[in-house]
Amino acid sequence: MQLIASLTSPYARKIRVLLLEKGLPFAMIADNPHEPDSAVSKVNPLGKVPALLADDGRCWFDSPVIAEYLETLSASPYFLPSDRLGAVEVKQIEALADGVLDAGVLVLLEGRRPAAQQSEAWCARHWGKVEAGLAALEARVAGREWFVGGNITLADIAVGCMWGWLDFRFPKAGVKQKYPALATWGDKILARPSFVQTHPPA
Ligand SMILES: N[C@@H](CCC(=O)N[C@@H](CS)C(=O)NCC(=O)O)C(=O)O
C-alpha cells in the first residue's frame, strides 16, 4: 500500500496512526497538496491528502473512507465496533473531530492571507465552531478512558490527531487550560508510539 500524505496533515496522521497500530506495511509518499503538480491531484480530483493506493490498484480518499477501508482488511486490532450502531457512534465522534479541524484549518489559512484581506468575523465564526466542538468533546470524555466503549477506537484516534494539531498550529490558544479533561486524555493518547512516530515536524 502507498499513502500519499503530508507530514503536517492531521487527516493524514489519522491514517498513518491506524496503519501503524494495525502493523500494516505501507510506503509513504510525502506530498504537498498545495503545489499545482502535486502527486495527490493525479489520484484525488479534490487534490487533498491523504489518499491511499491499495494493493489491488484502487485509490481511496478521504480519511474517513480510508479508515473504513482499512477495517475491511484482515488486520487486527479493529477500530470500529462490530455492532453497527456502535460504529455509527464512533463515526459521529470522528466527524466532530474532523469538523473541528476543518474549522481550524479555515482560521489558519485566513491568517495567511494579506492582512488587509483577512476577515475577523470569518475567523470568529469558525473559531466558534472549534470551541463548540471542543466543549462537546470535553463533556463526552470527562470521566471516561475512551470515547466509545471500553477500548480505543477510531473516535479516539481522530480526536487525538485533532488535539495534537491544535497544539501544533495554535499553541497559544489556551485550549489545554480551557478543556482539562481533554488535556489529560490527550497526554495519554499522544504518548502512544503510533502518535509519537507521526508527530508533525517543527
Ligand atoms: N476531509 C478530508 C480533508 C483533507 C484535507 O483537507 N487535507 C488538506 C491537508 S491538511 C489538504 O490536502 N489541503 C489541500 C487543499 O485543500 O487543496 C479528509 O478527511 O481527508
The ligand as a Tripos MOL2 file, in Angstrom:
@<TRIPOS>MOLECULE
LIG
   20    19     1     0     0
SMALL
NO_CHARGES

@<TRIPOS>ATOM
      1 N1        -11.9790   15.6380    4.5790 N.3       1 LIG1
      2 C1        -10.6110   15.4460    4.1370 C.3       1 LIG1
      3 C2         -9.8000   16.6740    4.4380 C.3       1 LIG1
      4 C3         -8.3940   16.5660    3.8540 C.3       1 LIG1
      5 C4         -7.6970   17.9250    3.7990 C.2       1 LIG1
      6 O1         -8.3260   18.9800    3.9120 O.2       1 LIG1
      7 N2         -6.3690   17.8800    3.6430 N.am      1 LIG1
      8 C5         -5.6080   19.1080    3.4880 C.3       1 LIG1
      9 C6         -4.2700   18.9890    4.1940 C.3       1 LIG1
     10 S1         -4.4400   19.0320    5.9420 S.3       1 LIG1
     11 C7         -5.3110   19.3390    2.0140 C.2       1 LIG1
     12 O2         -4.9300   18.4040    1.3380 O.2       1 LIG1
     13 N3         -5.4670   20.5770    1.5270 N.am      1 LIG1
     14 C8         -5.1490   20.9250    0.1650 C.3       1 LIG1
     15 C9         -6.2460   21.6850   -0.4830 C.2       1 LIG1
     16 O3         -7.2830   21.9580    0.1720 O.co2     1 LIG1
     17 O4         -6.0940   21.9870   -1.6530 O.co2     1 LIG1
     18 C10       -10.0570   14.1900    4.8200 C.2       1 LIG1
     19 O5        -10.5300   13.8510    5.9120 O.co2     1 LIG1
     20 O6         -9.1800   13.5160    4.2490 O.co2     1 LIG1
@<TRIPOS>BOND
     1     1     2 1
     2     2     3 1
     3     2    18 1
     4     3     4 1
     5     4     5 1
     6     5     6 2
     7     5     7 1
     8     7     8 1
     9     8     9 1
    10     8    11 1
    11     9    10 1
    12    11    12 2
    13    11    13 1
    14    13    14 1
    15    14    15 1
    16    15    16 2
    17    15    17 1
    18    18    19 2
    19    18    20 1
@<TRIPOS>SUBSTRUCTURE
     1 LIG1         1 GROUP 0 **** ****
